[in-house]
Amino acid sequence: MTNDAGSAFSSQSPSQSPASILCCIACGAHQETPAQNFRCHKCGDLLEITYPGWKNSPAPATTLKLVWLSRRTSQDAIDQSGVWRFRELLPALRDVEQAITLGEGNTPIYELPACARSAGLRQLYAKHQGMNPTGSFKDTGMTVAASIARQGGFRWVACASTGNTSASMAAYASRAGMHSLVLIPEGQISWGKLSQSLDYGALTCQLRTDFDDCMRILNEVVQRTPVYLLNSVNPYRLEGQKTAAIELLEQFGWQVPDHVIVPGGNLGNSSALGKAFLEMKELGFISKLPKLSIIQAEGANPLVRAVRDRAGKNLVPQSAETLATAIRIGNPASWKKAVHILEATGGAVEQVSEVEIAQSKAEIGADGIGCEPASAVTLAGLKKLVKQGFVQSDESVVLILTGHLLKDPEYTLKFHRGDLFAGTEHEKEAAMLTSHQRAPMVLNATVEAVLKVLTDAERS
Ligand code: F0G
């Protein structure tokens, strides 16, 4: 038995659920059935999901808070999902029990004391979305969009990816008995992510191009054949990803942090989290908004340029380059949604260098937590925002860590061995990283050799 609230928001049966509609973000046109590429029939812009039912039915926030908490003790898989636990604020499935879930969400919040000191803050928190079943935040969106795909009778789902979407999609598709097609840029994603896609059973194609071009090709593929697109232009993905923000607020006892800091790639996640905060305020769960700031790598900074050079009015695609391969994206699909979130929450946009990313990743690791390179842009960006006075030392800050440390072990090994920037333009700047590097040692197999190393470490 699922645990449902006794209210207008109460269950997911079609007669009671709040109806959701697909609405174009530019011209406002409503769509009954989305096109294969999830673009507006009229103007070609992105769609988002809205809930007209919420207007007439004031949100029973206090009731819902209790219902969501009580589901934590339920034995039902749907209640145990950290996404479907919040199903009153998600699009309804015909039968919620049919949702494809791997127990996603339910991710921890950690305090990062050493990182706080390094950034000049009294306290710093990280919500670790890398603790999801496939090791990234993508699972929270995938459970919703893959469930909608299966409900729609699709046999094939597909995505272009820098590695995490593909890993997640492959897993959820297999669980749902659907086939999955993955397009990834050859040589530009980590082995960990590629191996996940293979093991979960996806048809995996490494294209000799970059992510943005993979996306272009996939958009044509889905127009020609009935394959369901699972990139974040699919607004059902963003609805699932929204729940990380709801869960975060719940974990903070509904106290709103001053700042939430998110990495920016294709800009779906920042849009999703921002949408959740706006909705939570509209529904009376919270009375103020956190400032949501977005951080990009210097070599993949189209949003930073759009905001700084063009007042957020248009975005010029670029050829992207960064070792944080997850966010190596030059033509982000959801940039308009992200600009809206920056404006609505008063957040900042910032860029960070490759060396700053590497240092921040090592610092997050040294706090006993760890994350993949793309996630570490949040700490690197925070340091800049503190220096600029945008973030004050006594404010509450939450970094969204998007992927698990083990997603990209090659980067971590190269970093600690001192090879990451060898022979690159960053070599000189990278000299400052030595104190963070812990290269593994090869020793003779004797007790003395180990004791000597220990003694030396004590002395240094
Ligand atoms: N962090 C990680 C670990 C990611 O994998 C991604 C995106 C992002 C941040 C950026 O999120 O695109 O919503 O702005 N990864 C996508 C992928 C593009 O294909 O796995 P975004």
Residues whose N, C-alpha, C, O or C-beta is under 5 A from the ligand:
A	BS01	F0G	A160 S161 T162 G163 N164 T165 S166 P263 G264 G265 N266 L267 G268 N269 S270 A326 A374 S375 T402 G403
